[in-house]
C-alpha cells in the first residue's frame, strides 16, 4: 500500500489525452507509422502480423489517463495483473491493442527517454509472445515497441501506464 505521502488516483497528477482512432486497417496503420518515421522492434512487428491483433474499422475517440504504478497505490511496484485490477477498481480499463499505434501517431513530441506502456490484454497465453506495446523516443527516433513481461514480472513504481476511461467518465 502507499504511504500517506503518496497520493493515489484520482488524487494524483495524471496526463489525460483523447486519442482519435481513425478506423484504419493494419496495412494502412503501418504505412502511417512509416510516413511519420516511427520504428517498430521485432516484437511490435510480431504483434502487427498476428491475426488476433485486429482493428475495429470504426472511427472513435477514446479518453485515456497516463499515470505511474505508484499512483495506483503500489509504492514498491506490482505485477500487470494486480495493476490492471487496481486500475479497474478506480474505473479505468485496459486499452484495446489498436489504440497504441494511434497514440504513437498523435504523440510525436514525446520527450527523449520517456517510456509509456499501453495497458492491454495479452492476445496469447504463450509467455514468449509479446504482451503489448509501449511508446518511447530514443536518440534514434520515435518507436512503437512490443514488449514481453512474464506474469510474475514486477513493474517499477515509476513505470508509466496508459489506461482508458469510459467516454462518459469525468474522472
DSSP file (Angstrom, degrees, kcal/mol; ACC not computed):
  #  RESIDUE AA STRUCTURE BP1 BP2  ACC     N-H-->O    O-->H-N    N-H-->O    O-->H-N    TCO  KAPPA ALPHA  PHI   PSI    X-CA   Y-CA   Z-CA
    1    1 A X              0   0    0      0, 0.0     2,-0.1     0, 0.0    73,-0.1   0.000 360.0 360.0 360.0 160.7    0.0    0.0    0.0
    2    2 A X        -     0   0    0      1,-0.1     2,-0.1     4,-0.1     6,-0.1  -0.467 360.0-117.2 -84.2 157.2    1.0    3.6   -0.4
    3    3 A X    >   -     0   0    0     -2,-0.1     3,-1.6     1,-0.1    -1,-0.1  -0.395  34.7-100.0 -83.3 170.5    2.1    5.8    2.4
    4    4 A X  T 3  S+     0   0    0      1,-0.3    -1,-0.1    -2,-0.1    -2,-0.0   0.750 122.7  62.2 -62.2 -22.5    0.1    9.0    3.3
    5    5 A X  T 3  S+     0   0    0      1,-0.1     2,-0.8     2,-0.1    -1,-0.3   0.657  90.4  76.5 -77.8 -15.9    2.8   11.0    1.3
    6    6 A X  S <  S-     0   0    0     -3,-1.6    -1,-0.1    67,-0.0     2,-0.1  -0.839  77.4-145.0-100.7 105.9    1.9    9.2   -1.9
    7    7 A X        -     0   0    0     -2,-0.8     2,-0.3     4,-0.1    66,-0.2  -0.434  16.0-146.5 -67.7 143.8   -1.4   10.5   -3.5
    8    8 A X    >   -     0   0    0     64,-0.1     3,-2.5    -2,-0.1    64,-0.2  -0.843  37.2 -47.9-113.9 147.6   -3.4    7.8   -5.2
    9    9 A X  T 3  S+     0   0    0     62,-3.6    -1,-0.1     1,-0.4     4,-0.1  -0.225 124.7  23.5 -49.8 134.7   -5.5    8.1   -8.3
   10   10 A X  T 3  S+     0   0    0      2,-0.2    -1,-0.4   161,-0.2     4,-0.1  -0.966 124.1  55.6 -92.7   8.3   -7.6   10.2   -8.8
   11   11 A X  S <  S+     0   0    0     -3,-2.5     2,-0.3    60,-0.1    -2,-0.2  -0.041  97.0  80.4 -92.2  33.3   -5.9   12.5   -6.3
   12   12 A X  S    S-     0   0    0     -5,-0.1     2,-0.2    59,-0.1    -2,-0.2  -0.860  93.5 -80.4-130.6 164.7   -2.5   12.3   -8.1
   13   13 A X        +     0   0    0     -2,-0.3     2,-0.3    -6,-0.1    -4,-0.1  -0.475  55.3 172.6 -65.9 136.2   -1.0   14.0  -11.2
   14   14 A X        -     0   0    0     -2,-0.2     2,-0.5    53,-0.1    53,-0.2  -0.890  33.1-129.7-134.4 166.2   -2.2   12.4  -14.4
   15   15 A X  E     -A   66   0A   0     51,-1.7    51,-2.4    -2,-0.3     2,-0.4  -0.978  26.5-161.7-117.8 115.4   -1.8   13.2  -18.1
   16   16 A X  E     +A   65   0A   0     -2,-0.5     2,-0.3    49,-0.2    49,-0.2  -0.810  14.7 171.1 -98.5 136.0   -5.2   13.0  -19.8
   17   17 A X  E     -A   64   0A   0     47,-1.6    47,-3.2    -2,-0.4     2,-0.5  -0.951  28.8-140.3-136.7 157.3   -5.4   12.6  -23.6
   18   18 A X  E     -A   63   0A   0     -2,-0.3     2,-0.5    45,-0.2    45,-0.2  -0.992  22.5-155.0-117.3 122.5   -8.1   11.9  -26.1
   19   19 A X  E     -A   62   0A   0     43,-3.2    43,-2.5    -2,-0.5     2,-0.8  -0.838   6.9-143.0-102.0 128.9   -7.0    9.6  -28.9
   20   20 A X  E     -A   61   0A   0     -2,-0.5     2,-0.6    41,-0.2    41,-0.2  -0.823  12.0-161.3 -91.4 110.2   -8.6    9.7  -32.3
   21   21 A X  E     -A   60   0A   0     39,-3.0    39,-2.3    -2,-0.8    78,-0.1  -0.835   2.0-164.4 -91.4 122.7   -8.9    6.1  -33.6
   22   22 A X  E     -A   59   0A   0     -2,-0.6    37,-0.3    37,-0.2    -1,-0.1   0.380  34.2-115.4 -98.0   3.4   -9.4    6.5  -37.4
   23   23 A X        +     0   0    0     35,-0.6    36,-0.2     1,-0.2     2,-0.1   0.771  56.2 161.8  74.3  25.1  -10.6    3.0  -38.3
   24   24 A X        -     0   0    0     34,-0.1    33,-0.4     1,-0.1    -1,-0.2  -0.467  40.2-116.8 -78.9 150.2   -7.6    2.1  -40.5
   25   25 A X     >  -     0   0    0     -2,-0.1     4,-2.3    32,-0.1     3,-0.4  -0.421  37.3 -99.7 -74.7 161.4   -6.7   -1.4  -41.4
   26   26 A X  H  > S+     0   0    0      1,-0.2     4,-2.5     2,-0.2     5,-0.2   0.882 122.3  52.7 -55.0 -44.2   -3.4   -2.7  -40.2
   27   27 A X  H  > S+     0   0    0      1,-0.2     4,-2.0     2,-0.2    -1,-0.2   0.897 110.7  48.4 -60.7 -37.1   -1.5   -2.2  -43.5
   28   28 A X  H  > S+     0   0    0     -3,-0.4     4,-2.4     2,-0.2    -1,-0.2   0.903 110.4  51.2 -67.0 -40.6   -2.7    1.5  -43.5
   29   29 A X  H  X S+     0   0    0     -4,-2.3     4,-2.5     2,-0.2    -2,-0.2   0.912 108.8  51.3 -61.6 -42.6   -1.6    1.9  -39.9
   30   30 A X  H  X S+     0   0    0     -4,-2.5     4,-2.4     1,-0.2    -1,-0.2   0.904 109.8  49.8 -62.1 -41.4    1.8    0.5  -40.8
   31   31 A X  H  X S+     0   0    0     -4,-2.0     4,-2.7     2,-0.2    -1,-0.2   0.908 110.6  50.1 -63.3 -41.2    2.1    3.0  -43.7
   32   32 A X  H  X S+     0   0    0     -4,-2.4     4,-1.5     2,-0.2    -2,-0.2   0.904 110.3  49.8 -64.2 -41.2    1.1    5.9  -41.4
   33   33 A X  H  <>S+     0   0    0     -4,-2.5     5,-2.8     2,-0.2     3,-0.2   0.934 113.1  46.4 -61.9 -45.1    3.7    4.9  -38.9
   34   34 A X  H ><5S+     0   0    0     -4,-2.4     3,-1.9     1,-0.2    -2,-0.2   0.907 108.7  55.1 -64.1 -42.0    6.4    4.7  -41.6
   35   35 A X  H 3<5S+     0   0    0     -4,-2.7    -1,-0.2     1,-0.3    -2,-0.2   0.822 110.2  47.0 -59.9 -31.6    5.3    8.0  -43.0
   36   36 A X  T 3<5S-     0   0    0     -4,-1.5    -1,-0.3    -3,-0.2    -2,-0.2   0.232 118.5-113.6 -95.4  12.5    5.8    9.6  -39.6
   37   37 A X  T < 5 +     0   0    0     -3,-1.9   105,-0.6     1,-0.2     2,-0.5   0.862  60.4 157.8  58.4  40.7    9.2    7.9  -39.2
   38   38 A X  E   < -b  142   0A   0     -5,-2.8     2,-0.2    -6,-0.1   105,-0.2  -0.849  27.9-150.1 -95.1 127.1    8.1    5.6  -36.4
   39   39 A X  E     -b  143   0A   0    103,-2.8   105,-2.7    -2,-0.5     2,-0.4  -0.632   5.3-155.3 -94.4 155.0   10.2    2.5  -35.9
   40   40 A X  E     -b  144   0A   0     -2,-0.2   105,-0.2   103,-0.2     2,-0.1  -0.980  10.2-136.4-127.1 144.3    9.0   -0.9  -34.6
   41   41 A X     >  -     0   0    0    103,-0.6     4,-2.3    -2,-0.4     3,-0.3  -0.402  40.9 -92.4 -85.8 172.5   11.0   -3.6  -33.0
   42   42 A X  H  > S+     0   0    0      1,-0.2     4,-2.3     2,-0.2     5,-0.1   0.839 127.2  54.6 -57.4 -33.6   10.6   -7.3  -33.9
   43   43 A X  H  > S+     0   0    0    103,-0.3     4,-2.2     2,-0.2    -1,-0.2   0.904 108.7  48.2 -66.6 -39.7    8.0   -7.8  -31.0
   44   44 A X  H  > S+     0   0    0    102,-0.3     4,-2.3    -3,-0.3    -2,-0.2   0.914 112.4  48.6 -63.6 -43.0    5.9   -4.9  -32.4
   45   45 A X  H  X S+     0   0    0     -4,-2.3     4,-2.1     1,-0.2    -2,-0.2   0.879 109.4  53.4 -64.3 -38.0    6.1   -6.3  -35.9
   46   46 A X  H  X S+     0   0    0     -4,-2.3     4,-1.1    -5,-0.2    -2,-0.2   0.907 108.7  49.3 -63.3 -42.7    5.1   -9.7  -34.5
   47   47 A X  H >< S+     0   0    0     -4,-2.2     3,-0.7     1,-0.2     6,-0.3   0.945 112.0  48.1 -60.8 -48.0    2.0   -8.2  -32.8
   48   48 A X  H 3< S+     0   0    0     -4,-2.3    -1,-0.2     1,-0.2    -2,-0.2   0.868 111.0  51.3 -61.3 -36.6    1.0   -6.4  -36.0
   49   49 A X  H 3< S+     0   0    0     -4,-2.1     2,-0.2    -5,-0.2    -1,-0.2   0.695  88.4  98.9 -75.3 -19.0    1.5   -9.6  -38.1
   50   50 A X  S X< S-     0   0    0     -4,-1.1     3,-1.5    -3,-0.7    -4,-0.0  -0.513  70.7-141.0 -77.0 133.7   -0.7  -11.8  -35.8
   51   51 A X  T 3  S+     0   0    0      1,-0.3    -1,-0.1    -2,-0.2    -4,-0.0   0.701  99.2  67.1 -66.0 -19.0   -4.3  -12.3  -36.9
   52   52 A X  T 3  S+     0   0    0      1,-0.1     2,-0.9    -5,-0.1    -1,-0.3   0.689  83.5  80.9 -76.3 -17.0   -5.5  -12.0  -33.3
   53   53 A X  S <  S+     0   0    0     -3,-1.5     2,-0.3    -6,-0.3   -27,-0.1  -0.809  70.6 172.0 -87.1 107.2   -4.5   -8.3  -33.4
   54   54 A X        -     0   0    0     -2,-0.9     2,-0.3   -29,-0.0    44,-0.3  -0.793  29.7-136.7-116.6 158.0   -7.4   -6.8  -35.1
   55   55 A X        -     0   0    0     -2,-0.3   -29,-0.1     1,-0.1   -30,-0.0  -0.865  18.7-130.4-110.0 151.1   -8.5   -3.2  -35.8
   56   56 A X        -     0   0    0     -2,-0.3     3,-0.1     2,-0.2   -31,-0.1   0.768  21.7-139.3 -74.5 -25.7  -12.1   -2.2  -35.4
   57   57 A X  S    S+     0   0    0    -33,-0.4     2,-0.3     1,-0.3    -1,-0.1   0.446  70.3 108.7  77.2  -2.1  -12.6   -0.5  -38.8
   58   58 A X        -     0   0    0    -34,-0.1   -35,-0.6     2,-0.0     2,-0.4  -0.836  68.7-129.9-109.1 145.3  -14.6    2.2  -36.9
   59   59 A X  E     +A   22   0A   0     -2,-0.3     2,-0.3   -37,-0.3   -37,-0.2  -0.786  43.4 146.4 -89.4 135.7  -13.5    5.7  -36.1
   60   60 A X  E     -A   21   0A   0    -39,-2.3   -39,-3.0    -2,-0.4     2,-0.4  -0.978  43.8-117.5-159.0 166.1  -14.0    6.8  -32.5
   61   61 A X  E     -A   20   0A   0     -2,-0.3     2,-0.5   -41,-0.2   -41,-0.2  -0.920  25.6-164.0-111.1 137.7  -12.4    8.9  -29.8
   62   62 A X  E     -A   19   0A   0    -43,-2.5   -43,-3.2    -2,-0.4     2,-0.3  -0.982  12.3-141.6-127.3 123.8  -11.0    7.4  -26.6
   63   63 A X  E     -AC  18 165A   0    102,-0.5   102,-2.6    -2,-0.5     2,-0.3  -0.647  27.4-172.8 -78.6 137.4  -10.2    9.2  -23.4
   64   64 A X  E     -AC  17 164A   0    -47,-3.2   -47,-1.6    -2,-0.3     2,-0.4  -0.897  18.4-150.7-130.7 161.1   -7.0    8.0  -21.7
   65   65 A X  E     -AC  16 163A   0     98,-2.7    98,-2.6    -2,-0.3     2,-0.5  -1.000   7.4-156.9-130.2 128.6   -5.2    8.5  -18.4
   66   66 A X  E     +AC  15 162A   0    -51,-2.4   -51,-1.7    -2,-0.4     2,-0.3  -0.930  30.1 147.8-104.1 127.4   -1.4    8.2  -18.1
   67   67 A X  E     - C   0 161A   0     94,-2.3    94,-3.1    -2,-0.5     2,-0.2  -0.953  43.2-101.5-149.9 169.1   -0.2    7.5  -14.6
   68   68 A X  E >   - C   0 160A   0     -2,-0.3     3,-0.8    92,-0.2     4,-0.4  -0.542  32.3-113.5 -91.8 159.3    2.6    5.7  -12.7
   69   69 A X  G > >S+     0   0    0     90,-1.7     3,-1.7    87,-0.4     5,-1.2   0.896 119.3  56.7 -56.3 -41.2    2.3    2.4  -11.0
   70   70 A X  G > 5S+     0   0    0     87,-2.7     3,-1.8     1,-0.3    -1,-0.3   0.783  94.5  67.0 -62.9 -26.5    2.8    4.2   -7.6
   71   71 A X  G < 5S+     0   0    0     -3,-0.8   -62,-3.6    86,-0.3    -1,-0.3   0.629  95.9  56.5 -70.6 -12.1   -0.2    6.4   -8.4
   72   72 A X  G < 5S-     0   0    0     -3,-1.7    -1,-0.3    -4,-0.4    -2,-0.2   0.328 132.5 -92.8 -96.2   5.1   -2.4    3.2   -8.1
   73   73 A X  T < 5S+     0   0    0     -3,-1.8     2,-0.9   -66,-0.2    -3,-0.2   0.577  90.4 124.3  98.0  12.0   -1.0    2.7   -4.6
   74   74 A X    > < +     0   0    0     -5,-1.2     3,-1.4     1,-0.2    -3,-0.1  -0.705  25.5 168.7-106.9  80.7    1.9    0.4   -5.4
   75   75 A X  T 3  S+     0   0    0     -2,-0.9    82,-0.2     1,-0.3    -1,-0.2   0.687  82.5  39.9 -66.6 -19.0    4.9    2.2   -3.9
   76   76 A X  T 3  S-     0   0    0      1,-0.4    -1,-0.3    -3,-0.1     2,-0.1   0.260 119.6-105.4-112.1  10.8    7.1   -0.9   -4.4
   77   77 A X    <   -     0   0    0     -3,-1.4    -1,-0.4    79,-0.2     2,-0.3  -0.194  36.5-147.2  88.9 173.5    5.8   -1.9   -7.8
   78   78 A X  B     -H  155   0B   0     77,-1.0    77,-3.0    78,-0.1     2,-0.1  -0.978  22.1 -80.9-169.6 169.5    3.4   -4.7   -8.8
   79   79 A X     >  -     0   0    0     -2,-0.3     4,-2.5    75,-0.2     5,-0.2  -0.342  43.5-108.4 -78.0 162.7    2.6   -7.3  -11.5
   80   80 A X  H  > S+     0   0    0     73,-0.5     4,-3.1    70,-0.3     5,-0.3   0.918 118.0  55.4 -56.3 -45.6    0.4   -6.5  -14.5
   81   81 A X  H  > S+     0   0    0     70,-0.3     4,-2.1     1,-0.2    -1,-0.2   0.922 111.9  41.6 -56.9 -46.8   -2.5   -8.5  -13.2
   82   82 A X  H  > S+     0   0    0      2,-0.2     4,-2.5     1,-0.2    -1,-0.2   0.881 114.4  52.2 -70.3 -37.4   -2.6   -6.5   -9.9
   83   83 A X  H  X S+     0   0    0     -4,-2.5     4,-2.5     1,-0.2    -2,-0.2   0.938 111.9  46.2 -61.8 -46.5   -2.0   -3.2  -11.6
   84   84 A X  H  X S+     0   0    0     -4,-3.1     4,-2.2     2,-0.2    -2,-0.2   0.878 111.8  51.6 -66.5 -37.7   -4.9   -3.8  -14.0
   85   85 A X  H  X S+     0   0    0     -4,-2.1     4,-2.0    -5,-0.3    -1,-0.2   0.936 111.9  46.4 -62.1 -46.7   -7.2   -5.0  -11.2
   86   86 A X  H  X S+     0   0    0     -4,-2.5     4,-1.1     1,-0.2    -2,-0.2   0.914 111.3  51.3 -64.3 -42.7   -6.5   -1.8   -9.2
   87   87 A X  H ><>S+     0   0    0     -4,-2.5     5,-2.7     1,-0.2     3,-0.7   0.916 109.0  51.9 -60.0 -42.1   -7.0    0.4  -12.2
   88   88 A X  H ><5S+     0   0    0     -4,-2.2     3,-1.9     1,-0.2    -1,-0.2   0.881 103.4  57.4 -61.4 -38.7  -10.3   -1.3  -12.8
   89   89 A X  H 3<5S+     0   0    0     -4,-2.0    -1,-0.2     1,-0.3    -2,-0.2   0.769 105.9  51.5 -63.2 -24.5  -11.3   -0.7   -9.2
   90   90 A X  T <<5S-     0   0    0     -4,-1.1    -1,-0.3    -3,-0.7    -2,-0.2   0.295 127.5-100.5 -93.4   7.9  -10.8    3.0   -9.9
   91   91 A X  T < 5S+     0   0    0     -3,-1.9    75,-0.5     1,-0.3     2,-0.3   0.623  82.1 129.8  84.8  13.1  -13.0    2.9  -13.0
   92   92 A X  E   < -D  165   0A   0     -5,-2.7     2,-0.3    -6,-0.2    -1,-0.3  -0.689  41.2-153.5 -98.4 155.9  -10.1    2.6  -15.5
   93   93 A X  E     -D  164   0A   0     71,-2.6    71,-2.9    -2,-0.3    26,-0.1  -0.903  22.8-103.4-126.8 153.7   -9.9    0.0  -18.3
   94   94 A X        -     0   0    0     -2,-0.3    26,-0.2    69,-0.2     2,-0.2  -0.444  48.4-111.4 -68.2 154.4   -7.2   -1.7  -20.2
   95   95 A X        -     0   0    0     24,-1.9    26,-0.5    67,-0.3     2,-0.2  -0.525  24.8-102.9 -89.4 151.6   -6.9   -0.3  -23.7
   96   96 A X    >   -     0   0    0     -2,-0.2     3,-2.0     1,-0.1     4,-0.4  -0.511  35.0-119.1 -65.8 144.8   -7.7   -2.0  -27.0
   97   97 A X  T >  S+     0   0    0      1,-0.3     3,-1.1     2,-0.2     4,-0.4   0.834 111.2  64.4 -56.2 -34.7   -4.4   -3.1  -28.6
   98   98 A X  T 3> S+     0   0    0    -44,-0.3     4,-0.9     1,-0.2    -1,-0.3   0.667  86.6  73.1 -66.4 -15.1   -5.2   -0.9  -31.7
   99   99 A X  H <> S+     0   0    0     -3,-2.0     4,-2.6     1,-0.2    -1,-0.2   0.852  82.9  69.2 -67.3 -33.4   -5.1    2.2  -29.5
  100  100 A X  H <> S+     0   0    0     -3,-1.1     4,-2.6    -4,-0.4    -1,-0.2   0.904  98.4  45.6 -57.5 -50.1   -1.2    2.1  -29.2
  101  101 A X  H  > S+     0   0    0     -4,-0.4     4,-2.2     1,-0.2    -1,-0.2   0.884 114.1  50.1 -64.2 -34.4   -0.4    2.9  -32.9
  102  102 A X  H  X S+     0   0    0     -4,-0.9     4,-1.6     2,-0.2    -1,-0.2   0.912 111.0  48.5 -67.5 -40.9   -2.9    5.8  -32.9
  103  103 A X  H  X S+     0   0    0     -4,-2.6     4,-1.8     2,-0.2    -2,-0.2   0.921 110.1  52.7 -62.7 -42.4   -1.5    7.2  -29.7
  104  104 A X  H  < S+     0   0    0     -4,-2.6    -2,-0.2     1,-0.2    -1,-0.2   0.922 109.2  49.5 -57.5 -44.5    2.0    6.9  -31.2
  105  105 A X  H  < S+     0   0    0     -4,-2.2     3,-0.3     1,-0.2    -1,-0.2   0.798 115.5  42.9 -67.0 -29.0    0.9    8.8  -34.3
  106  106 A X  H  < S+     0   0    0     -4,-1.6     2,-0.6     1,-0.2    -1,-0.2   0.671 108.7  59.2 -89.1 -18.4   -0.7   11.6  -32.2
  107  107 A X    ><  +     0   0    0     -4,-1.8     3,-0.7    -3,-0.2    -1,-0.2  -0.532  58.3 139.5-112.6  64.3    2.1   11.9  -29.6
  108  108 A X  T 3   +     0   0    0     -2,-0.6    -1,-0.2    -3,-0.3    -2,-0.1   0.600  64.3  64.7 -82.8 -12.7    5.1   12.7  -31.9
  109  109 A X  T 3   +     0   0    0     -3,-0.2    -1,-0.2     2,-0.0     3,-0.1   0.069  69.5 148.8 -98.8  24.3    6.5   15.3  -29.5
  110  110 A X    <   -     0   0    0     -3,-0.7     3,-0.1     1,-0.1    26,-0.0  -0.338  53.3-109.9 -59.1 133.2    7.3   12.7  -26.8
  111  111 A X    >   -     0   0    0      1,-0.1     3,-1.7     2,-0.1    26,-0.5  -0.352  41.4 -92.7 -64.5 146.2   10.4   13.7  -24.7
  112  112 A X  T 3  S+     0   0    0      1,-0.2    26,-0.2    24,-0.1    -1,-0.1  -0.339 110.6  17.0 -61.0 136.4   13.5   11.6  -25.3
  113  113 A X  T 3  S+     0   0    0     24,-3.7     2,-0.4     1,-0.3    -1,-0.2   0.241  89.0 133.1  86.0 -12.8   13.8    8.7  -22.9
  114  114 A X    <   -     0   0    0     -3,-1.7    23,-0.8    23,-0.2     2,-0.4  -0.593  37.5-167.1 -73.6 123.5   10.2    8.9  -21.8
  115  115 A X  E     -E  136   0A   0     -2,-0.4    45,-0.6    21,-0.2     2,-0.4  -0.957   8.4-178.6-118.5 131.1    8.7    5.4  -21.9
  116  116 A X  E     -Ef 135 160A   0     19,-2.2    19,-2.8    -2,-0.4     2,-0.4  -0.983  14.1-150.7-133.2 120.8    4.9    4.8  -21.7
  117  117 A X  E     -Ef 134 161A   0     43,-2.8    45,-2.1    -2,-0.4     2,-0.7  -0.765  13.4-138.5 -91.3 132.2    3.3    1.3  -21.6
  118  118 A X  E     - f   0 162A   0     15,-2.2    15,-0.4    -2,-0.4    45,-0.1  -0.811  22.3-127.4 -90.3 117.5   -0.1    1.0  -23.1
  119  119 A X        +     0   0    0     43,-2.1   -24,-1.9    -2,-0.7     2,-0.3  -0.412  47.2 146.4 -64.1 136.1   -2.2   -1.3  -20.9
  120  120 A X        -     0   0    0    -26,-0.2     2,-0.2    -2,-0.1   -24,-0.1  -0.973  49.9 -98.4-164.0 157.4   -3.8   -4.1  -22.9
  121  121 A X        -     0   0    0    -26,-0.5   -24,-0.1    -2,-0.3     2,-0.1  -0.592  46.2-107.1 -78.0 143.2   -4.9   -7.7  -22.6
  122  122 A X        -     0   0    0     -2,-0.2     9,-0.1     1,-0.1    10,-0.1  -0.408  17.5-152.1 -65.2 145.3   -2.5  -10.3  -24.0
  123  123 A X  S    S+     0   0    0      7,-0.4     2,-0.3     1,-0.1    -1,-0.1   0.439  80.8  41.3 -97.9  -0.8   -3.7  -11.9  -27.2
  124  124 A X        -     0   0    0      6,-0.2    -1,-0.1     2,-0.1     5,-0.1  -0.997  64.0-147.4-144.7 141.4   -1.7  -15.1  -26.5
  125  125 A X        +     0   0    0     -2,-0.3     2,-0.4    -3,-0.1    -1,-0.1   0.578  69.7 112.6 -80.3 -10.0   -1.1  -17.1  -23.3
  126  126 A X    >   -     0   0    0      1,-0.2     3,-1.8     4,-0.1    -2,-0.1  -0.509  64.3-148.0 -66.0 118.2    2.3  -18.0  -24.7
  127  127 A X  T 3  S+     0   0    0     -2,-0.4    -1,-0.2     1,-0.3    22,-0.1   0.724  97.1  59.1 -62.1 -21.0    4.9  -16.3  -22.3
  128  128 A X  T 3  S+     0   0    0      2,-0.1     2,-0.3    20,-0.1    -1,-0.3   0.611  89.5  88.2 -83.3 -11.9    7.2  -15.9  -25.3
  129  129 A X  S <  S-     0   0    0     -3,-1.8    -5,-0.1     1,-0.1   -86,-0.1  -0.647  93.0 -95.0 -87.8 143.8    4.7  -13.9  -27.3
  130  130 A X        -     0   0    0     -2,-0.3    -7,-0.4   -87,-0.1    18,-0.3  -0.216  23.3-149.3 -59.2 144.6    4.6  -10.1  -26.8
  131  131 A X        -     0   0    0     16,-3.0     2,-0.3     1,-0.2    17,-0.2   0.866  59.6 -65.4 -78.8 -40.3    2.1   -8.7  -24.2
  132  132 A X  E     - G   0 147A   0     15,-1.1    15,-2.1   -10,-0.1     2,-0.3  -0.902  62.3 -55.0 177.6-156.2    1.5   -5.4  -25.9
  133  133 A X  E     - G   0 146A   0    -15,-0.4   -15,-2.2    -2,-0.3     2,-0.3  -0.773  28.5-170.3-116.4 155.8    3.1   -2.1  -26.9
  134  134 A X  E     -EG 117 145A   0     11,-2.7    11,-2.6    -2,-0.3     2,-0.4  -0.975  19.1-132.4-136.9 156.9    5.0    0.8  -25.4
  135  135 A X  E     +EG 116 144A   0    -19,-2.8   -19,-2.2    -2,-0.3     2,-0.3  -0.851  31.0 161.7-106.1 140.7    6.0    4.2  -26.7
  136  136 A X  E     -EG 115 143A   0      7,-1.5     7,-2.4    -2,-0.4     2,-0.5  -0.980  30.0-147.4-154.6 146.8    9.4    5.6  -26.5
  137  137 A X  E     + G   0 142A   0    -23,-0.8   -24,-3.7   -26,-0.5     5,-0.2  -0.983  28.5 175.1-111.3 123.9   11.5    8.3  -28.1
  138  138 A X  E >   - G   0 141A   0      3,-2.9     3,-2.0    -2,-0.5   -26,-0.0  -0.595  51.7 -88.5-115.0-179.5   15.2    7.4  -28.2
  139  139 A X  T 3  S+     0   0    0      1,-0.3     3,-0.1    -2,-0.2   -27,-0.0   0.715 128.8  55.6 -64.6 -17.6   18.2    9.2  -29.7
  140  140 A X  T 3  S-     0   0    0      1,-0.3    -1,-0.3     0, 0.0     2,-0.2   0.226 120.0 -97.2 -99.1  14.2   17.4    7.2  -32.9
  141  141 A X  E <   - G   0 138A   0     -3,-2.0    -3,-2.9  -103,-0.1    -1,-0.3  -0.645  61.6 -18.2 116.1-166.3   13.8    8.5  -33.1
  142  142 A X  E     -bG  38 137A   0   -105,-0.6  -103,-2.8    -5,-0.2     2,-0.4  -0.589  57.0-167.2 -85.9 141.8   10.2    7.5  -32.3
  143  143 A X  E     -bG  39 136A   0     -7,-2.4    -7,-1.5    -2,-0.3     2,-0.5  -0.973  27.1-163.8-132.9 143.9    9.3    3.9  -31.5
  144  144 A X  E     -bG  40 135A   0   -105,-2.7  -103,-0.6    -2,-0.4     2,-0.4  -0.954  36.4-175.6-115.9 103.4    6.2    1.8  -31.2
  145  145 A X  E     - G   0 134A   0    -11,-2.6   -11,-2.7    -2,-0.5     2,-0.2  -0.833  23.4-138.7-111.5 138.2    7.8   -1.2  -29.5
  146  146 A X  E     - G   0 133A   0     -2,-0.4  -102,-0.3   -13,-0.2     2,-0.3  -0.594  26.6-163.7 -82.0 154.6    6.3   -4.5  -28.5
  147  147 A X  E     - G   0 132A   0    -15,-2.1   -16,-3.0    -2,-0.2   -15,-1.1  -0.957  15.0-144.9-138.9 157.9    7.3   -6.0  -25.1
  148  148 A X        +     0   0    0     -2,-0.3     2,-0.3   -18,-0.3   -18,-0.1  -0.963  19.3 171.4-119.0 141.6    7.2   -9.2  -23.2
  149  149 A X        -     0   0    0     -2,-0.4    -2,-0.0   -22,-0.1   -69,-0.0  -0.939  28.5-127.9-148.7 126.5    6.7   -9.5  -19.4
  150  150 A X    >   -     0   0    0     -2,-0.3     3,-1.7     1,-0.1   -70,-0.3  -0.243  32.4-105.5 -68.3 163.5    6.1  -12.7  -17.5
  151  151 A X  T 3  S+     0   0    0      1,-0.3   -70,-0.3   -72,-0.1    -1,-0.1   0.733 122.5  48.9 -64.6 -21.4    3.1  -13.0  -15.2
  152  152 A X  T 3  S+     0   0    0    -73,-0.1    -1,-0.3   -72,-0.1     2,-0.2   0.355  81.0 124.7 -99.9   6.5    5.4  -12.6  -12.2
  153  153 A X    <   -     0   0    0     -3,-1.7     2,-0.6     1,-0.1   -73,-0.5  -0.480  53.8-145.3 -64.6 129.4    7.2   -9.6  -13.6
  154  154 A X        -     0   0    0     -2,-0.2   -75,-0.2   -75,-0.2     2,-0.2  -0.889  11.9-140.3-100.9 118.7    7.0   -6.7  -11.1
  155  155 A X  B     -H   78   0B   0    -77,-3.0   -77,-1.0    -2,-0.6     0, 0.0  -0.499  26.6-102.0 -75.5 143.9    6.8   -3.3  -12.8
  156  156 A X    >   -     0   0    0    -79,-0.2     3,-1.6    -2,-0.2   -87,-0.4  -0.310  26.0-121.0 -60.2 146.1    8.7   -0.4  -11.3
  157  157 A X  T 3  S+     0   0    0      1,-0.3   -87,-2.7   -82,-0.2   -86,-0.3   0.737 114.5  52.9 -62.7 -20.2    6.6    2.0   -9.2
  158  158 A X  T 3  S+     0   0    0    -89,-0.2    -1,-0.3   -90,-0.2     2,-0.2   0.391  79.4 120.0 -97.4   3.2    7.7    4.8  -11.6
  159  159 A X    <   -     0   0    0     -3,-1.6   -90,-1.7     1,-0.1     2,-0.4  -0.482  61.7-131.9 -66.8 136.5    6.7    2.9  -14.8
  160  160 A X  E     -Cf  68 116A   0    -45,-0.6   -43,-2.8   -92,-0.2     2,-0.3  -0.778  25.9-175.8 -94.9 133.2    4.1    4.9  -16.7
  161  161 A X  E     -Cf  67 117A   0    -94,-3.1   -94,-2.3    -2,-0.4     2,-0.5  -0.923  17.5-141.5-123.9 151.2    0.9    3.2  -18.0
  162  162 A X  E     -Cf  66 118A   0    -45,-2.1   -43,-2.1    -2,-0.3   -67,-0.3  -0.961  22.1-179.4-112.0 131.8   -1.9    4.4  -20.1
  163  163 A X  E     -C   65   0A   0    -98,-2.6   -98,-2.7    -2,-0.5     2,-0.3  -0.871  24.9-115.6-122.9 158.4   -5.5    3.3  -19.3
  164  164 A X  E     -CD  64  93A   0    -71,-2.9   -71,-2.6    -2,-0.3     2,-0.4  -0.696  18.8-153.1 -93.4 146.5   -8.8    4.1  -21.0
  165  165 A X  E     -CD  63  92A   0   -102,-2.6  -102,-0.5    -2,-0.3   -73,-0.1  -0.896  31.6-101.8-110.6 148.8  -11.6    6.0  -19.4
  166  166 A X    >   -     0   0    0    -75,-0.5     3,-2.1    -2,-0.4  -104,-0.0  -0.371  34.5-113.7 -65.4 152.4  -15.2    5.4  -20.4
  167  167 A X  T 3  S+     0   0    0      1,-0.3    -1,-0.1  -106,-0.1  -105,-0.0   0.733 117.4  49.6 -63.8 -21.6  -16.4    8.2  -22.7
  168  168 A X  T 3  S+     0   0    0      2,-0.0    -1,-0.3     0, 0.0     2,-0.2   0.376  87.0 114.4 -96.2   5.1  -18.9    9.3  -20.1
  169  169 A X    <   -     0   0    0     -3,-2.1    -4,-0.1     1,-0.1   -78,-0.0  -0.517  42.1-174.8 -77.3 141.4  -16.3    9.4  -17.3
  170  170 A X              0   0    0     -2,-0.2    -1,-0.1     1,-0.1    -3,-0.0   0.281 360.0 360.0-113.8   6.4  -15.4   12.7  -15.8
  171  171 A X              0   0    0    -80,-0.1  -161,-0.2     0, 0.0    -1,-0.1   0.486 360.0 360.0 -67.1 360.0  -12.6   11.4  -13.5
